[in-house]
Amino acid sequence: MESMEQPAVTRILFIADPNSLHNQKWIRFFSNQPSNYAVFLLCESPEEPSVACQHWLSQENITFLGCLAPFSIRKPLRNTREYRRFLDLTQRFSIDCVHVLFATPYALWLRKYHGKCVISTRGSDVLKVLPSLLQQKGIKRMYFAYLFRLFQKSFAKAHYITSTSNQQVDAVSRLFACTSLCIRTGIDVRAIETAEALYPVKVDQRFKLFSPRFVAPIYDTLFQIEGLNQLDSQELLKIHFLCIRGKNCPSDYWRLVELGLSALEGRGLKWNALDYLDQAQMFQAYKAADAVLMTPISDGTPNSALECMAAGIPLIISDLPYDAELFDNTCLKITQRTPEGLAYQLREVIGGYYPQQCLTNAKERVEKLGNREREMRRLEQSIYGKNIPVNKP
């Protein structure tokens, strides 16, 4: 009887920030299949993995290959040295595919690479950073135009490009005349559904308004404060506002946020700011919240929004061009990005005027379009060539 030949293990080198939870979610899907994949990771300094991340890498069968010095137009000799080191690593470990997670700046390592490679855009890289290179004026214009041309070369080299929203797909086409496949990061739907409803702070009979995105200018926490400021004192007396400061919150921005929230506290608002919540605590907080608020100025397909939708909790989001198939008739959108426009939506959700059908639609859409297992299987089939059936929702 003839022996069946075992399929070869695909050897993937990810270039990514190892400390990013979003990156870890993508990488872990493949590292947890050691019979199918051998997974390696490179990053740029100063993004060395934290102590907790080093422990995670060792647990997840991921071989960390160290850090590359960041690309710099002003340091061509260093660029050449680091590129040779990158190329040597791909040869030494017999890499089948190099996969860049977040185009800026990591895609630049692909501009001369001749092996199979993938770029995954994730939001602000292709929606904000890359277009800004073409908007510079004066002396900077030539410098950034040259940098943009280097990114063009990288995108032209990529065998596949993926994006986490339709808006990004359109941006890739417009900027580089390349085709991108929409594959969202996705969420662990089952883990959220089975999570316990447990709020991380004690709240006495107030409406629990949870802002899960880190306090930062891009997530526009100050705009949330401006919206709350439009409410009268009797309305503020009903609300507890919870935000996540994050580990890298700019100190000057945090001072403005703290001042704004303290002023609202004088008018009746109760609030807390936590430094961090891990994934399990975040799921529990979603389940226990009365509503979730997120108002970024730029976004892809935010996992935090999908997680809230899977938890069955009312959600208020920005007036951004989010993917209609996920976000139309599933949440409340701020129709006008003004403090008054946000205050209107806050009054709606606090007053209980939130259509039940939105919650039903949200769960159904997330299961169909935002389930990580399903999205990663699409990535696996489309790019890595593994003929594994996609799990049906």
Solvent accessible surface area in square Angstrom, and as a share of the most:
residue,aa,sasa,rsa
1,M,242,1.08
2,E,157,0.70
3,S,108,0.69
4,M,169,0.76
5,E,165,0.74
6,Q,145,0.65
7,P,95,0.60
8,A,87,0.68
9,V,61,0.35
10,T,22,0.13
11,R,74,0.27
12,I,0,0.00
13,L,0,0.00
14,F,0,0.00
15,I,0,0.00
16,A,0,0.00
17,D,36,0.18
18,P,1,0.00
19,N,59,0.30
20,S,33,0.21
21,L,83,0.42
22,H,81,0.36
23,N,8,0.04
24,Q,18,0.08
25,K,13,0.05
26,W,0,0.00
27,I,0,0.00
28,R,71,0.26
29,F,28,0.12
30,F,0,0.00
31,S,2,0.01
32,N,84,0.43
33,Q,27,0.12
34,P,85,0.54
35,S,88,0.57
36,N,32,0.16
37,Y,5,0.02
38,A,25,0.20
39,V,5,0.03
40,F,11,0.04
41,L,0,0.00
42,L,0,0.00
43,C,0,0.00
44,E,8,0.04
45,S,34,0.22
46,P,123,0.77
47,E,54,0.24
48,E,91,0.41
49,P,9,0.05
50,S,56,0.36
51,V,127,0.73
52,A,78,0.60
53,C,5,0.03
54,Q,97,0.43
55,H,112,0.50
56,W,33,0.12
57,L,7,0.04
58,S,83,0.54
59,Q,117,0.52
60,E,28,0.13
61,N,93,0.48
62,I,12,0.06
63,T,59,0.34
64,F,69,0.29
65,L,23,0.12
66,G,21,0.20
67,C,27,0.16
68,L,1,0.00
69,A,19,0.15
70,P,48,0.30
71,F,32,0.13
72,S,25,0.16
73,I,42,0.21
74,R,186,0.68
75,K,100,0.43
76,P,83,0.52
77,L,155,0.77
78,R,59,0.21
79,N,13,0.06
80,T,57,0.33
81,R,135,0.49
82,E,8,0.04
83,Y,28,0.11
84,R,165,0.60
85,R,88,0.32
86,F,0,0.00
87,L,56,0.28
88,D,63,0.32
89,L,11,0.06
90,T,7,0.04
91,Q,124,0.55
92,R,155,0.56
93,F,50,0.21
94,S,69,0.44
95,I,20,0.10
96,D,69,0.36
97,C,1,0.01
98,V,0,0.00
99,H,0,0.00
100,V,0,0.00
101,L,0,0.00
102,F,61,0.25
103,A,0,0.00
104,T,15,0.09
105,P,55,0.35
106,Y,9,0.03
107,A,0,0.00
108,L,5,0.03
109,W,1,0.00
110,L,0,0.00
111,R,26,0.10
112,K,113,0.48
113,Y,15,0.06
114,H,158,0.71
115,G,26,0.25
116,K,69,0.29
117,C,0,0.00
118,V,0,0.00
119,I,0,0.00
120,S,0,0.00
121,T,0,0.00
122,R,35,0.13
123,G,3,0.02
124,S,30,0.20
125,D,0,0.00
126,V,0,0.00
127,L,29,0.14
128,K,100,0.42
129,V,64,0.37
130,L,0,0.00
131,P,25,0.16
132,S,37,0.24
133,L,12,0.06
134,L,99,0.49
135,Q,126,0.56
136,Q,54,0.24
137,K,172,0.73
138,G,61,0.59
139,I,169,0.86
140,K,126,0.53
141,R,161,0.59
142,M,158,0.70
143,Y,68,0.26
144,F,47,0.19
145,A,29,0.23
146,Y,92,0.35
147,L,27,0.14
148,F,11,0.05
149,R,122,0.45
150,L,9,0.04
151,F,7,0.03
152,Q,74,0.33
153,K,114,0.48
154,S,0,0.00
155,F,2,0.01
156,A,81,0.63
157,K,66,0.28
158,A,16,0.12
159,H,104,0.46
160,Y,86,0.33
161,I,10,0.05
162,T,1,0.00
163,S,0,0.00
164,T,5,0.03
165,S,3,0.02
166,N,56,0.29
167,Q,58,0.26
168,Q,0,0.00
169,V,35,0.20
170,D,84,0.44
171,A,0,0.00
172,V,0,0.00
173,S,58,0.38
174,R,168,0.61
175,L,26,0.13
176,F,20,0.08
177,A,94,0.73
178,C,27,0.16
179,T,125,0.72
180,S,10,0.06
181,L,68,0.34
182,C,21,0.13
183,I,0,0.00
184,R,11,0.04
185,T,10,0.06
186,G,0,0.00
187,I,0,0.00
188,D,60,0.31
189,V,7,0.04
190,R,132,0.48
191,A,38,0.29
192,I,0,0.00
193,E,79,0.36
194,T,115,0.67
195,A,22,0.17
196,E,110,0.49
197,A,59,0.46
198,L,93,0.46
199,Y,28,0.11
200,P,49,0.31
201,V,26,0.15
202,K,178,0.75
203,V,32,0.19
204,D,99,0.51
205,Q,187,0.83
206,R,48,0.18
207,F,36,0.15
208,K,42,0.18
209,L,0,0.00
210,F,0,0.00
211,S,2,0.02
212,P,6,0.04
213,R,34,0.12
214,F,86,0.36
215,V,2,0.01
216,A,19,0.15
217,P,68,0.43
218,I,62,0.32
219,Y,54,0.21
220,D,28,0.15
221,T,4,0.02
222,L,47,0.23
223,F,12,0.05
224,Q,3,0.01
225,I,12,0.06
226,E,82,0.37
227,G,0,0.00
228,L,0,0.00
229,N,77,0.39
230,Q,72,0.32
231,L,2,0.01
232,D,75,0.39
233,S,48,0.31
234,Q,126,0.56
235,E,39,0.17
236,L,0,0.00
237,L,83,0.41
238,K,117,0.49
239,I,0,0.00
240,H,7,0.03
241,F,0,0.00
242,L,0,0.00
243,C,1,0.00
244,I,0,0.00
245,R,80,0.29
246,G,7,0.06
247,K,150,0.64
248,N,142,0.73
249,C,20,0.12
250,P,55,0.35
251,S,69,0.44
252,D,83,0.43
253,Y,21,0.08
254,W,23,0.08
255,R,139,0.51
256,L,96,0.48
257,V,0,0.00
258,E,72,0.32
259,L,124,0.62
260,G,18,0.17
261,L,0,0.00
262,S,53,0.34
263,A,68,0.53
264,L,3,0.01
265,E,81,0.36
266,G,72,0.70
267,R,82,0.30
268,G,13,0.12
269,L,0,0.00
270,K,98,0.42
271,W,49,0.17
272,N,58,0.30
273,A,32,0.25
274,L,40,0.20
275,D,93,0.48
276,Y,84,0.32
277,L,11,0.05
278,D,61,0.32
279,Q,56,0.25
280,A,61,0.47
281,Q,82,0.36
282,M,25,0.11
283,F,14,0.06
284,Q,43,0.19
285,A,0,0.00
286,Y,1,0.00
287,K,52,0.22
288,A,19,0.14
289,A,5,0.04
290,D,52,0.27
291,A,0,0.00
292,V,0,0.00
293,L,0,0.00
294,M,0,0.00
295,T,0,0.00
296,P,0,0.00
297,I,81,0.41
298,S,10,0.06
299,D,15,0.08
300,G,7,0.07
301,T,14,0.08
302,P,8,0.05
303,N,7,0.03
304,S,16,0.11
305,A,0,0.00
306,L,0,0.00
307,E,7,0.03
308,C,0,0.00
309,M,3,0.01
310,A,4,0.03
311,A,10,0.08
312,G,20,0.19
313,I,21,0.11
314,P,22,0.14
315,L,1,0.00
316,I,0,0.00
317,I,0,0.00
318,S,0,0.00
319,D,59,0.31
320,L,35,0.18
321,P,84,0.53
322,Y,15,0.06
323,D,6,0.03
324,A,55,0.43
325,E,70,0.31
326,L,0,0.00
327,F,1,0.00
328,D,56,0.29
329,N,103,0.53
330,T,2,0.01
331,C,10,0.06
332,L,27,0.14
333,K,58,0.24
334,I,1,0.00
335,T,116,0.68
336,Q,123,0.55
337,R,72,0.26
338,T,51,0.29
339,P,35,0.22
340,E,104,0.47
341,G,12,0.11
342,L,0,0.00
343,A,1,0.00
344,Y,128,0.49
345,Q,14,0.06
346,L,0,0.00
347,R,102,0.37
348,E,48,0.22
349,V,6,0.03
350,I,38,0.19
351,G,46,0.44
352,G,59,0.56
353,Y,148,0.56
354,Y,28,0.11
355,P,68,0.43
356,Q,127,0.57
357,Q,111,0.49
358,C,14,0.08
359,L,31,0.16
360,T,54,0.32
361,N,22,0.11
362,A,1,0.01
363,K,95,0.40
364,E,108,0.48
365,R,61,0.22
366,V,1,0.01
367,E,32,0.14
368,K,115,0.49
369,L,34,0.17
370,G,0,0.00
371,N,21,0.11
372,R,30,0.11
373,E,62,0.28
374,R,55,0.20
375,E,2,0.01
376,M,0,0.00
377,R,40,0.15
378,R,61,0.22
379,L,0,0.00
380,E,0,0.00
381,Q,68,0.30
382,S,51,0.33
383,I,3,0.02
384,Y,13,0.05
385,G,59,0.57
386,K,27,0.12
387,N,149,0.76
388,I,45,0.23
389,P,106,0.67
390,V,32,0.18
391,N,76,0.39
392,K,171,0.73
393,P,91,0.57
